[in-house]
Amino acid sequence: MKILLEIELYHCKYSSDDKPGHRIRDLYEVCGQAQKSIWWAGSLMKKADLITHLMRRDSDRISQDRPSRLERGTTETLLTIKEIANLLPLSLAVIIVQPGVSKAEVSEDQLQLLGVTQNFLWEMYQLPFRSLRAGSR
């Protein structure tokens, strides 16, 4: 059995419009965040840096009396993973969540933007890319 470090980076942009999902600008922002994620895939040495970054961001949220972003595990779990990260192969996936975007009503411009983002992530580092509607998984 091969042990693999799997990290999924979720990028979400709430909609400021009365009709969520219709503003291409919201989708541009979240796709841009997803494209910037390739920085973490740039080298194997960045795995520990990513985990440090996640721990710092979570600590910052908690110190501001905001909820943790960790869905499973704890900061201690992340610390343990960080200690062994350089020994494990990494699987990194990028997911965007855009409230209100639906398959039935997606525009051609939105589809093109999603396609360009998917292609960019795959061509640069063979990163899988998915998009989800808020509330789905």
C-alpha positions in Angstrom: 0.0 0.0 0.0 1.4 3.3 -1.1 0.9 6.3 1.2 0.1 9.6 -0.6 -0.2 13.1 0.7 -3.4 14.4 -0.9 -4.2 18.1 -0.7 -7.2 19.8 -2.2 -7.2 23.6 -2.5 -10.8 25.0 -2.5 -11.2 28.5 -3.8 -14.6 30.2 -3.2 -15.9 33.6 -4.1 -19.3 34.7 -2.8 -21.4 36.6 -5.2 -22.3 40.2 -4.5 -25.1 40.1 -7.1 -28.8 39.6 -6.6 -28.6 36.7 -9.0 -25.5 34.7 -7.9 -23.6 33.0 -10.6 -24.3 35.5 -13.4 -21.3 37.8 -12.9 -18.3 36.7 -14.9 -16.2 39.0 -12.7 -16.8 36.7 -9.7 -15.7 33.7 -11.8 -12.6 35.5 -13.0 -11.6 36.2 -9.4 -12.0 32.6 -8.3 -10.3 31.2 -11.4 -7.4 33.6 -10.9 -7.0 32.2 -7.3 -7.0 28.7 -8.7 -4.4 29.6 -11.3 -2.2 31.1 -8.6 -2.3 27.7 -6.8 0.3 26.3 -9.2 3.0 28.1 -7.1 2.6 25.3 -4.5 3.1 22.7 -7.1 6.4 24.3 -8.3 8.7 22.1 -6.3 8.7 19.2 -3.8 10.2 21.5 -1.1 7.0 23.7 -1.1 5.0 20.9 0.5 6.1 21.8 4.0 5.7 25.5 3.1 2.1 24.9 2.1 1.4 23.2 5.3 3.0 26.0 7.3 0.9 28.5 5.3 -2.3 26.6 6.0 -1.5 26.4 9.8 -0.7 30.2 9.9 -3.9 31.1 8.0 -6.0 28.9 10.4 -4.3 30.4 13.4 -5.0 33.9 12.1 -8.7 33.1 11.7 -9.0 31.6 15.2 -7.2 34.6 16.7 -9.9 36.8 15.1 -12.7 34.7 16.6 -13.5 33.2 13.3 -14.1 29.5 12.7 -11.3 27.2 11.6 -11.1 26.3 7.9 -10.0 22.8 8.7 -12.7 20.3 7.9 -10.9 17.2 9.2 -8.2 17.0 11.7 -6.5 19.6 13.8 -3.5 21.9 13.7 -1.6 19.1 15.5 -2.5 16.8 12.6 -1.1 19.3 10.2 2.1 19.6 12.2 2.5 15.8 12.0 1.9 15.8 8.3 4.4 18.7 7.9 7.1 16.6 9.6 6.7 13.7 7.2 5.6 15.7 4.1 9.0 15.4 2.3 8.9 11.6 2.6 5.5 11.3 0.8 4.5 11.8 -2.8 2.1 14.7 -3.2 -1.3 14.8 -5.0 -2.6 18.3 -5.3 -6.0 19.2 -6.7 -7.6 22.6 -7.3 -11.3 23.1 -6.9 -13.3 26.3 -7.3 -16.7 26.9 -5.7 -18.9 29.5 -7.3 -22.3 30.1 -5.8 -25.1 30.2 -8.3 -23.3 28.8 -11.4 -25.4 26.0 -12.8 -24.9 23.7 -15.7 -28.3 24.7 -17.0 -27.6 28.4 -17.0 -23.8 28.7 -17.5 -22.8 31.2 -20.2 -20.4 30.6 -23.1 -18.0 33.2 -21.5 -18.1 31.3 -18.2 -17.5 28.0 -20.0 -14.5 29.4 -21.9 -13.0 30.8 -18.6 -13.4 27.5 -16.9 -11.8 25.7 -19.9 -8.8 28.1 -20.0 -8.3 27.6 -16.2 -8.5 23.8 -16.5 -6.1 23.8 -19.4 -3.6 26.1 -17.6 -3.5 24.0 -14.5 -3.1 20.8 -16.4 -0.5 22.1 -18.9 1.7 23.6 -16.2 1.7 20.9 -13.6 -0.9 18.3 -14.5 -3.1 19.5 -11.6 -6.6 18.2 -11.6 -9.3 20.9 -11.6 -12.9 20.7 -10.7 -15.6 23.3 -10.2 -18.5 22.9 -7.7 -21.6 24.7 -7.0 -21.7 26.0 -3.4 -23.3 23.3 -1.2 -22.4 20.4 -3.5 -19.5 18.0 -3.2 
